[in-house]
């Protein structure tokens, strides 16, 4: 599926006047290219049998913390990284770089990756003693490094210190502990960390569920993993490529190839660009006879034959098409531990994030430097560069420029990335141009792209554009399941409320129900919260009536929203009635909501009722405690309870608990 290259006439290059500055490079791109050349030279020497030549290479003004950090990250092993640091110390004009925060951070990362726990602890000890001045590492840095070495005791010790601080700890700290427990086979402890996360008010994110799914699959519990995976869209949680990879490998291992085919279809709908790590699993699927389903994905995974290796020739005009989070070149040394530099062949170093930052604005001199560099523009590289460009103008200029580069043609992945960025920044005219091109080319957009555009129209406050995409352009993603259509309606309703188009939001809700698509509890909770925050109790009550007529079971969060709404409007009697309904459903409010209700009842002189609320809150809650904030429109407590039960029951049964 290709898109016709767009006309040169729409490339709005910004011709800028050059100013004389002290920067010795004409632009940031030239600086990036020179840095890349130096990084490649260092990488080659670190793999050679003549490491002493490193001092000659690094004795240059071009060497800075960025170059040092990237060279360390791509070192073939920990010894090479330590040798590089020693070389820095021996040269007067580079010695300070060995003591820089980013350098020591990169060194610690390398030591952790290569399981050099003792040296890592020694480095951290020296930093804590002040040997490196003001250099400091965060609690999260320490947890990540100790987790990489598998040191559970050290991770828990740091986490304890982190939790004793004044601030609430971040979700990722729970993820690290939960993942390490899972790796160590301590299943029940991993489950308890997830419960602790919910109970303490941290909001689970995509990586939380990646850890959970990987834990289940590695424990031979594929079915609950798939069930949890299927709930994530309802919770508005983005499903990640790693989740797909783990599940695909699980299905392939059990030779359940129909499950793989279903996952591939969902991958396309989610607009996921497959990584090379999935290649082996897809090849197994192809060998099982699923050629058509895998051909398109596998074609993108094999290295582009136009990409050459680098040696001591200093050639940097090539492309590395790996994933950003993959450490490359470790196994590409063809000469053993060290080899003659003439024999070493590596894929050239390339950082899409740094390249995107260097592009800044595509002025004529930047375009000239970009063309002279002769990059091999693959779909993967272009997609990654677009993903790291924040400016819609720069993204559009680059999107148009790269369409004319030899051997490259835009596909659905590069198009969708550009469209969503433009929509987020309100560039609806450019989005329309791309949509028209897609329609004329017969391309099919992923469902997730249509939904993202509608969501981003809410950020840019463009309700009309969202309505147009929903009414006219959603057909571009092909047939939409009832389940996905419900999610799309929900996104549109949320966008309309953000744009203060309240009557349109209610109209769309009613249209949705008339079409036989029942909104989920998150959609109702979000709408109730929106109107309650404006003091519109009449609409809140109308929505509650619709909920009851739709046979939607209110969850703890919906009850919480209603109680808060009525209390805010001095309607404590109505809030008490909702509390009683909540109690009858074996649910209790969190502490903040209970306190608000008690205060409101006291304020209105209902002392007996206030005492009753206090006493009844000592009961048992049949679902997880719900203390999270910001879950309107997204996660329901019922969904959290479902996921927790699936996760915990999977290990309670096997461990006899």
C-alpha positions, 0 to 999 in steps of 0.5 A, a space after each residue: 500500500 503506497 501513497 503517491 508522492 505529493 507535489 513539490 509545490 506544497 513544500 513550504 520551506 522556510 527561507 531564513 537569513 543566516 546569522 553569524 554565530 560562534 557555532 562552527 557548524 552551519 546548522 544542527 544537522 551538520 553538527 549531528 552528522 559530524 558527531 555520528 562520524 566520530 561515534 562510528 570511529 569510536 565504536 570501531 576502535 572499541 571493537 578492535 585489537 588496538 584500543 590505544 588508538 582511541 586516544 588519538 581519535 577522541 582528542 578533538 574539540 568535537 568530543 562532547 557529552 553527547 558523543 561520549 554517552 552514545 559511544 558508551 551505550 553502544 560499547 560491545 561490553 563493559 570492559 570496552 566501556 571502562 577502557 573508554 572512560 580510562 582513555 578520557 581521563 588521560 587526555 587533559 581536554 577530555 578528562 572532565 567528560 569522564 566525570 559528567 552526569 550523563 557520562 556516569 549515567 551511561 556507564 552505570 547503564 552499561 554496567 547494569 546491562 552486562 551484569 557487573 553488579 559489584 562495579 555498579 555498586 562501587 560507582 554508585 558508592 563513589 557518587 554518594 560519597 561526593 567523588 564526582 561533585 554534584 553528580 546524583 542519581 535518582 531513586 528510579 535510576 537506581 531501581 532500574 539499574 539494580 533490576 537489570 542486574 537482578 538484585 531484588 534486595 537492592 531494588 527493594 531497599 531503594 524502593 523503601 527509601 523512595 517510598 519514605 519520601 514526601 512525594 507519591 512514588 511513580 507508577 514505574 517503580 511499582 512496575 520494576 518491583 512487580 516485574 522483578 518478582 515475576 522474574 524470580 518466580 515469586 508470583 504472589 508477591 508480584 500480584 501483591 505489588 499490583 494490588 498495592 499500586 491500586 490501593 495506594 492510588 498509583 495509576 497502572 499504565 501500559 508497561 504495568 500490563 506488559 509486565 503482567 502479560 509477560 508474567 502470565 505467558 512465561 508461567 504458561 497461562 496464556 488464556 488469562 493473559 489474552 483476556 487481560 489484553 482484550 480488556 485494555 482498549 476498554 480501559 483506554 490503555 494503549 496496547 504496546 508492541 511488546 505485548 503483541 510480541 509476548 502473546 504472539 510468541 506464546 501462541 506460536 509456542 503452543 502452535 495455536 496459529 489462529 490466535 496469532 492471525 487474530 493478533 496480527 489483524 489487531 496489530 494492523 488495527 492498532 497501527 503497530 509497526 512490527 519490530 525485528 524481535 517478532 521476525 522469528 515468530 512470524 517465520 514460524 507462522 509462515 512455515 505453518 502455511 500463513 504466508 499471506 498474513 505474514 508477508 507484509 510484516 516480514 518484508 519490513 523486518 529484513 534489512 534493506 539491501 541498500 544499507 551497507 556496513 561501516 569500517 574504517 572508511 568513515 562512511 556515515 551515509 547509511 541507515 540503521 533500521 533497528 528499534 531505538 530500545 535495542 542495543 545494536 552491534 553487540 554480536 556483529 564483531 566477526 573477529 571474536 572478542 577483538 579484531 583487526 579494525 580492517 575486518 570489523 563491519 558494523 551497522 552505522 550508528 544512527 539515533 532517530 531522536 537526535 536526527 529529528 532534533 537536528 532537523 529543527 526547521 527544513 531551511 535550504 541549508 538543512 535540506 542541502 546537508 540532508 541530501 548530501 548525507 545520502 541517507 537510505 530512507 527506509 519506512 522504519 527510519 522515516 517513521 521513527 524520525 516523524 515520531 520524534 519531531 514535535 513541530 507540525 511544520 517541520 513534520 510536514 516539511 520533512 514528510 513532503 521532502 522525503 517523498 521525493 528521495 530515491 527508493 522511498 514511498 510513504 506507506 500507512 505507517 508514515 502517513 498515520 504518524 504525520 496525520 496524528 501530529 497535525 491533528 494534535 496541533 490543529 492543522 486540519 487543512 493538512 490532515 484533510 489533504 492527507 485524507 483525500 490522498 489516502 482515499 484516492 490511493 485506496 489505502 486503509 488507515 488503522 482504526 487507532 489512527 481515526 480514533 487518535 485524530 478525533 481525540 487530538 481534535 479535542 486537544 486542539 479544540 476543533 469539534 467540527 473537524 472531529 465530527 467530519 472525521 467521524 461522519 465522513 472519514 471513518 470508512 477509511 479504516 474499513 469495517 468497524 466492529 461494534 466494540 470499536 465503534 463504541 470506543 469511537 463514539 466515546 472519543 467523539 463525545 469526550 472531544 465535544 465536551 472538551 470543545 464545550 459543545 455540550 448539546 452536541 455531546 448529548 445528541 451524539 450519545 442519544 444517536 449512539 444508543 439509537 444505533 444499538 451501541 451501549 456506552 460503557 460506564 467510563 463514557 457515562 462517568 465522564 459525561 456526569 463529571 463534565 456536567 457536574 463540574 458545571 453544576 448542571 444537576 439536571 443533566 446529571 440526573 438525566 444521564 443517571 436515568 439513561 444508565 439505568 435504562 441501558 442496563 449498565 451497572 454503575 461502578 464505584 467511580 460512577 457512584 463517586 462522581 454522583 456523590 461529589 456532584 450532589 454534594 457540590 450543589 448542596 444536595 446532600 439528600 440526593 448524595 445520600 440516596 446514591 450512597 445507599 445504592 452504592 452500599 446495596 451493590 456491596 461498594 463503598 466510597 474512598 475516604 475523600 468521597 466519604 468525608 465529603 458526604 459526611 461534611 455535606 450531611 452535617 452542613 445540612 443538619 442531617 447528623 443521624 445520617 452522617 453517623 450512619 455513613 461513618 458506620 457503614 463504611 466499615 463494611 467489606 468492599 467487593 472490588 478493589 479500593 479506588 483511590 485514583 484520580 483522573 479516571 473519568 472517561 478511562 478506567 472503571 473500577 469494575 475493569 480493574 477488579 476484573 484484571 486483578 481477579 484474573 491475575 491473582 487467581 492465576 497464581 493462587 490456584 497454582 501456589 495453593 493460596 
